[in-house]
Amino acid sequence: MKTAEKARRVDKIASLSSQKKDTEGELEKTEQYLSDLKPACVDGDSSYGDRKAARTKEITALKQAQGILEGAFAEKAQSKFLQIHK
């Protein structure tokens, strides 16, 4: 009975050691990925505030362009409508 218990514990130790090795490998890969991202995300050439302001400006410009295009197509649709019914 003690031999069976010892074998079970040795298998459990081997299993946990393998799991620990895999987990440490994943941790190392994650830390490497984080250090690779740091130059672009943390030490980048612009701050978060600058990037946010640029996105806001771009969104405003796109909404303005959308309004202009919708207005142009609306005018074109009205002129076709008037020409058909003349």
N, C-alpha and C positions, 0 to 999 in steps of 0.2 A: 504494500500500500504506500509506503514511503517512497519507493522507487517510482511509482506512477505519479505521485504528487510532485516529486522532483522533476520528472520529465515534463509534466504539465507546466510547471513554473519556468523551466528552461525554455520551452516553446513560447511562453508568454513574454519572457524577457527578450527573446529573439524578435518576436513580433513588434514589441514596443520599441526596440532599438531601431528596427527598420523604419517604423513610422516616424521616429524622432529624426532619423537621417533624411527622410523625404521632406519633413516639415522644415528642417534647417535649410535644405536646398531651396525650397520655395521662399523662405524668408530671405535668403541671400539674393535670389532673383528679384524679389520685390524691392529690396534695398537698392540694388543696382539700377532698377527701373526708376526709382525715386531720385537717385542721384543723377540719372540721365535727364530727367525732366527739370531738375532744379535750374539749370542755366536758362532755359526758355521761359519757365513759369515764374521763378522767383527773382533771378538776377537779370531778367530781360531788359531790352532797351526802352521799354515803357512800363509805367506803373499800371496797376489795376484801374485806377481812376482815369488815366489817359485812354486805356482800351475801352472802358465803359462809355466815356464821352464820345469816342470815335464811333462806337456802335450806335449810340443814340442819334448822332448826327446822320449816320448812314440810314437809319430807319426813317428819320424825318424826311430825308431826301427821297427815299423810295416811296413813301406815302404821297409826297408832293407829285412825283412823277406818275404815280398811279392815278391821282386825281386829274392830272393834265390829260392822260391817255383816255380816261373814262369820259372826260368832257369832249375830247376830239371825236370819239366814236359816237357819242350822243348827238353831237351836231351833225355828223355825217348821216346818222340814221334819220334824223328829222328832215334833212334836206332830201333824202330819197323818198321819204313818206310824202313830202309836199309835191315832189315831181310826179309821183305815181297818180295822185289825185287831181292833177290839173286838167 
